[in-house]
Amino acid sequence: MSYDWLLSAVLDDGPHLDGFEIVRLSDVTQVREVSTGPLRYLSRGLQAVGQWPIPPDTAVALAGLALNTIRSILESVHVASPMVGIHREGIAPDEIYIGHVVRVGRKKVRLLDIGLNGQWRPRPRVWRLADITHLQSGGRYQRALADFGDARPLR
């Protein structure tokens, strides 16, 4: 099986995991090698705070992601985190929409998104799957919106 998407862990300022990102491989234009010095520091720090190796519950959730198509990712990402951030960099390069995936169709996704103020939009937004370039999930910001935002409307 070939995969068209790349899953990577996100680190905040220092040795703390801050969710993960999924990017379209065709958009990756350069990969830079990092010297082993910073990697040893990060490895020791992540081990000290209990985030490396990846905790079993997180590893199981991430193992359930199907990375072969954007549709399969969106259908499975809720297992790893209740919120997902969607980027459409070709259309709106500086925007991210964070919310709950309501439905994934053959060509479109419906996302009920939550604003900066923790309030949910009254209706889901609909986007073409082909326009999605990048996803984020499981980070502190998404978790804060899930934990402290208004209760999600039932749909």
Secondary structure, 3 states (H helix, E strand, C coil): CCCCEEEEEEECCCCCEEEEEEEEHHHCCCCCCCCHHHHHHHHHHHHHCCCCCCCHHHHHHHHCCCCCCHHHHHHHHHHCCCCEEEEECCCEEEEEEEEEEEEECCCEEEEEEECCCCCECCCCEEEEHHHCCEEEECCHHHHHHHHHCCCCCCC
